[in-house]
Amino acid sequence: MSMLDAVRPLFHHMEWADATVWRVALATASAADDEILHARLYHIHATQHAFLQAWRGEEVIFRKADEFPGLDAVLRYARSFYAVAPAYVAALAPEAIDAELVLPWSSYFAKRAGFAATPSTLGETLLQLPSHSTYHRGQVNIRLRELGATPPLVDFIAWVWAGKPAPDWG
């Protein structure tokens, strides 16, 4: 199995899980004006956009959270990533994953962690994004519970057991 064969399902799962969490967030009355939830959802999708820009060799533009007032604006931002990213990942050639990719923000985080950043590959960053999204989606689910909602089960294995359903953005 190639790395791309392993990565592509992670992207399908990521979209399904994001859509599932969004449906609960939008159905939770107290979530609409919650700044913590807004910030966490925004962070997931801003990071997704940043990686996509880096993969495509575009200038990485980190937009500010206040450019997305309200959850509806963040949701549109999320959907705009998924309008493009799945086709990008699907079209990747197997040899592309070994290409070196220096993320513009890598030196900032390496300095913060106390080490020098070594180059990463496109494949490694393709693994990083679903992992990063999963980490922060867990924080969103904690916040949804704090707001009185029942967080959805969005583990990868739950998606597999459910028959790998397509995302339902509601």
Phi, psi and omega in degrees: 000132179279165177299322179296324177296330178278326184284319186304316176297329178297324178287323176296316179297316183303316180293317178301314182294317178299313181297321180295316178294320179299319180300319179291317180300315182289336179272356181262109186305318184285353182280334189306320183249016184277114183293325180293313179298316178303312182297319182290317178294317178302314183301316179304310188281330174295320178294318177302315179296319180298316178296316180300317178298316179297316180300322183273005178072021180271163172294130180275119181244114177272107178280154182272149182302326182288353172284353182235072181289126179084158181294328180300321179292320178293321178298317178299322177297316178300312182297326180293329174295312183287347174287342185239317190300315182302320179292323178299310182295320180297328185272355182296137174277145182307324182288343181293332186293341180272355181292138178293139178222112177266115179282134185300337182263002185296321182292326177299311182288325177296317178299317179298324181275347176091029176212166177274138180282128172264158183298148174247171177253164175304317180300318179295323179287332175294329175283325183297317187297311176298325178295314179298316180296320178297315180304309183284332175297327174297320177295322177297317180296323175299316180295321178300319177297317178298332179272003176096003180269164172262111182297143180284153174278110184235022176300152178305315183293329176295320176298317178298310182298331179280001178091020179055057182295154174291156178295144176240100183278002176073000000 
